[in-house]
Amino acid sequence: MHIFQHISDDLEQVHKLINKNFLIRTSNIRDYVKQDFNYLYINLRPALVLICHRLFCPPNRQAVALAAVLQFIFMASQVHIKLSEDDTGHEKPVDIRTGYQFPVLVGDYLYGKFFTTLCDAGIVHYLKNMAELICTINKNGVKILKNPDLAITDPLAYNEVIRGESAELMACGTYLGADLAGADKAIKDKLYQFGLNLGMAFGLLSRGASTKQINDYVAKAELILKQLPSGKDKESLRDLLGLFATENTATERMVV
């Protein structure tokens, strides 16, 4: 899969920044937590930031940093969400990366890195956006853990949880990527809605929702996409939406 091939150099800069922050003296964060790595897990959120920035001007150091920040937040949320609330941590796991203590610390460390990265890049004015995003992700992550049958008992509330847990992060990335590039409010709002609908589709897919539910959001994203400037960036977003045209089981393997 090479949906984001045209921004591979920019994504490489993002991953270099992330990997640099993974190093702690002689250790690496990956030594303490196990994560599922695939193409979309690694690239999707940073790519959305970069693409929405590229729609208006070439990416710069700040755009790369912003893309890394969104990935830090995503990775931290995934670490925390995989932890069971009833895990007492008394049983010693065979692999320390699948226990309780180390993943909690790693998640907190990754959340902390979003702040230092914002400061280093001179974009600390996005601190409030990121803090609110983290609160939203965590609040809705707790809701879904406490209400495992929510999709059946209250579908509307379930969709709101998916929005907070998954979709808002993508919407934030698309909106702020354009904002950093100086886009006007109207186009930023359109990109926010694109990211929101894309995030809903991926969030629902990852939790085994019906094809109809997923395609409703894909269709909304496609309508917004038609209003964006032509070029490779728009084509890559179209290809991304095209993933949902494949069998859901195949696409789901690429989604966290």
C-alpha positions as CSV (number, residue, x, y, z in Angstrom):
1,M,0.0,0.0,0.0
2,H,1.4,3.4,-1.0
3,I,-1.5,5.8,-0.6
4,F,0.8,8.5,0.8
5,Q,3.8,7.8,-1.5
6,H,3.8,11.4,-2.7
7,I,4.6,12.7,0.8
8,S,7.0,9.9,1.8
9,D,9.8,12.3,2.4
10,D,7.7,14.4,4.7
11,L,6.5,11.3,6.6
12,E,10.0,10.2,7.0
13,Q,10.8,13.5,8.7
14,V,7.9,12.9,11.0
15,H,9.0,9.4,11.9
16,K,12.6,10.6,12.5
17,L,11.2,13.1,15.0
18,I,9.1,10.5,16.7
19,N,11.9,7.9,16.9
20,K,14.2,10.6,18.3
21,N,11.8,11.0,21.2
22,F,11.5,7.3,21.7
23,L,15.1,7.1,22.8
24,I,15.6,7.2,26.6
25,R,19.3,7.0,27.5
26,T,20.2,3.4,26.3
27,S,16.6,2.3,25.9
28,N,13.8,2.7,23.5
29,I,10.1,3.2,24.3
30,R,9.3,0.2,22.1
31,D,11.1,-2.0,24.7
32,Y,8.4,-1.3,27.2
33,V,5.1,-1.5,25.3
34,K,3.8,-3.8,22.5
35,Q,1.9,-2.1,19.7
36,D,0.4,-3.3,16.4
37,F,2.2,-1.6,13.6
38,N,0.8,-1.4,10.1
39,Y,0.8,1.2,7.3
40,L,-2.2,3.1,8.4
41,Y,-1.4,2.9,12.1
42,I,2.0,4.5,11.4
43,N,1.1,7.0,8.7
44,L,-2.6,7.9,8.6
45,R,-2.9,10.7,11.3
46,P,0.5,12.4,10.3
47,A,-0.4,12.2,6.6
48,L,-3.8,13.9,7.2
49,V,-2.0,16.8,8.9
50,L,0.6,17.1,6.1
51,I,-1.8,16.7,3.2
52,C,-4.2,19.4,4.6
53,H,-1.2,21.7,5.1
54,R,0.1,20.9,1.6
55,L,-3.3,22.0,0.1
56,F,-2.2,25.6,0.8
57,C,1.6,25.6,1.1
58,P,4.6,23.2,1.3
59,P,5.1,21.5,4.7
60,N,7.7,23.1,7.0
61,R,9.3,22.1,10.3
62,Q,6.2,23.2,12.2
63,A,3.9,21.0,10.0
64,V,6.2,18.0,10.6
65,A,6.1,18.7,14.4
66,L,2.3,19.0,14.4
67,A,2.0,15.7,12.5
68,A,4.2,14.1,15.1
69,V,2.2,15.5,17.9
70,L,-1.0,14.0,16.5
71,Q,0.7,10.6,16.3
72,F,2.0,10.9,19.9
73,I,-1.5,11.4,21.1
74,F,-2.9,8.6,19.0
75,M,-0.2,6.1,20.1
76,A,-0.7,7.1,23.8
77,S,-4.5,6.6,23.5
78,Q,-4.0,3.2,21.9
79,V,-1.6,2.2,24.7
80,H,-4.1,3.2,27.4
81,I,-7.2,1.8,25.6
82,K,-5.6,-1.6,25.5
83,L,-5.3,-1.8,29.2
84,S,-8.1,-3.6,31.0
85,E,-9.5,-1.6,34.0
86,D,-9.8,-4.7,36.1
87,D,-6.1,-5.6,35.6
88,T,-4.6,-5.5,39.1
89,G,-1.1,-5.9,37.8
90,H,-0.3,-8.6,40.4
91,E,0.3,-11.4,37.9
92,K,3.8,-11.1,36.4
93,P,3.4,-11.3,32.6
94,V,5.8,-13.3,30.4
95,D,6.4,-10.1,28.3
96,I,6.7,-6.9,30.3
97,R,5.3,-5.0,27.3
98,T,1.9,-6.7,27.9
99,G,1.7,-6.0,31.6
100,Y,0.1,-3.0,33.3
101,Q,2.8,-0.8,34.8
102,F,5.0,-0.2,31.8
103,P,2.3,0.5,29.3
104,V,0.7,3.1,31.7
105,L,4.1,4.8,32.0
106,V,4.7,4.7,28.3
107,G,1.3,6.1,27.5
108,D,1.8,9.0,30.0
109,Y,5.3,9.6,28.5
110,L,3.9,9.8,25.0
111,Y,1.2,12.3,26.1
112,G,3.9,14.4,27.7
113,K,5.9,14.5,24.4
114,F,3.1,16.4,22.7
115,F,3.8,19.4,24.9
116,T,7.6,19.4,24.5
117,T,7.2,19.0,20.7
118,L,4.8,21.9,20.4
119,C,7.2,24.1,22.4
120,D,10.3,23.1,20.4
121,A,8.5,23.8,17.1
122,G,7.1,27.2,18.3
123,I,3.4,26.1,18.0
124,V,2.5,26.0,21.7
125,H,-0.6,28.1,20.8
126,Y,-2.1,24.7,19.9
127,L,-1.7,23.5,23.4
128,K,-5.4,24.1,24.3
129,N,-6.6,22.2,21.2
130,M,-4.4,19.2,22.1
131,A,-5.3,19.2,25.8
132,E,-9.1,19.2,25.0
133,L,-8.5,16.5,22.4
134,I,-6.8,14.2,24.9
135,C,-9.6,14.8,27.5
136,T,-12.2,13.9,24.8
137,I,-10.4,10.7,23.8
138,N,-9.9,9.5,27.3
139,K,-13.4,10.4,28.5
140,N,-15.0,8.4,25.6
141,G,-12.5,5.6,26.0
142,V,-13.7,5.1,29.6
143,K,-17.4,5.3,28.5
144,I,-16.9,2.4,26.0
145,L,-15.1,0.3,28.6
146,K,-17.9,0.8,31.1
147,N,-20.6,0.2,28.6
148,P,-19.5,-2.6,26.3
149,D,-23.1,-3.1,25.0
150,L,-23.7,0.6,24.2
151,A,-23.9,-0.1,20.4
152,I,-27.0,-2.1,21.1
153,T,-28.6,-0.3,24.0
154,D,-28.1,3.3,22.8
155,P,-26.8,3.6,19.2
156,L,-26.8,7.4,19.2
157,A,-24.7,7.5,22.4
158,Y,-22.4,4.9,20.9
159,N,-21.8,7.0,17.8
160,E,-21.0,10.0,20.0
161,V,-18.4,7.8,21.8
162,I,-16.8,6.7,18.5
163,R,-16.7,10.4,17.6
164,G,-14.9,11.3,20.8
165,E,-12.6,8.3,20.9
166,S,-11.6,8.1,17.3
167,A,-13.0,10.7,14.9
168,E,-12.1,13.9,16.7
169,L,-8.4,13.1,16.5
170,M,-8.6,13.0,12.7
171,A,-10.8,16.1,12.5
172,C,-8.3,17.9,14.7
173,G,-5.4,16.9,12.4
174,T,-7.1,18.0,9.2
175,Y,-8.3,21.3,10.7
176,L,-5.0,22.3,12.4
177,G,-2.9,21.2,9.3
178,A,-4.9,23.7,7.3
179,D,-4.9,26.3,10.0
180,L,-1.1,26.2,10.3
181,A,-0.9,26.8,6.5
182,G,-3.1,29.9,6.9
183,A,-6.3,28.6,5.3
184,D,-9.5,30.6,5.8
185,K,-12.2,29.5,8.2
186,A,-14.6,28.1,5.6
187,I,-12.1,25.6,4.1
188,K,-10.8,24.7,7.6
189,D,-14.4,23.9,8.6
190,K,-14.8,21.7,5.5
191,L,-11.6,19.8,6.3
192,Y,-12.7,19.4,9.9
193,Q,-15.9,17.7,8.7
194,F,-13.9,15.6,6.2
195,G,-11.6,14.4,9.0
196,L,-14.6,13.8,11.3
197,N,-16.5,11.6,8.8
198,L,-13.3,9.8,7.9
199,G,-12.6,9.2,11.6
200,M,-16.2,7.9,12.1
201,A,-15.8,5.5,9.3
202,F,-12.5,4.1,10.6
203,G,-13.7,4.1,14.2
204,L,-16.8,2.1,13.3
205,L,-14.9,-0.2,11.1
206,S,-12.4,-1.0,13.8
207,R,-15.3,-2.0,16.1
208,G,-17.1,-4.2,13.5
209,A,-20.0,-1.9,12.5
210,S,-22.2,-2.7,9.6
211,T,-21.2,-1.7,6.0
212,K,-24.2,0.6,5.8
213,Q,-23.1,2.6,8.9
214,I,-19.6,2.9,7.6
215,N,-20.6,3.9,4.1
216,D,-22.9,6.6,5.3
217,Y,-19.8,8.5,6.7
218,V,-17.7,7.6,3.7
219,A,-20.3,9.2,1.4
220,K,-20.3,12.4,3.5
221,A,-16.5,12.5,3.3
222,E,-16.6,12.0,-0.5
223,L,-19.0,15.0,-0.9
224,I,-16.6,17.2,1.0
225,L,-13.6,15.9,-1.0
226,K,-15.2,17.1,-4.2
227,Q,-14.9,20.6,-3.0
228,L,-11.1,20.5,-2.4
229,P,-8.4,21.7,-4.8
230,S,-7.3,19.1,-7.4
231,G,-3.9,17.5,-7.2
232,K,-2.0,14.5,-5.7
233,D,-3.1,15.4,-2.2
234,K,-6.8,15.1,-3.2
235,E,-6.1,11.9,-5.1
236,S,-4.5,10.3,-2.1
237,L,-7.5,11.2,0.0
238,R,-9.8,9.7,-2.6
239,D,-7.6,6.5,-2.6
240,L,-8.0,6.4,1.2
241,L,-11.8,6.5,0.9
242,G,-11.5,3.9,-1.8
243,L,-10.3,1.4,0.9
244,F,-13.9,1.2,2.1
245,A,-15.0,-0.1,-1.3
246,T,-13.0,-3.3,-0.6
247,E,-14.3,-6.1,1.6
248,N,-14.6,-4.8,5.2
249,T,-12.6,-7.8,6.5
250,A,-9.7,-6.9,4.3
251,T,-9.8,-3.2,5.2
252,E,-10.2,-3.9,8.9
253,R,-6.8,-5.6,9.0
254,M,-5.3,-2.2,8.1
255,V,-7.2,-0.3,10.9
256,V,-6.4,-0.1,14.5
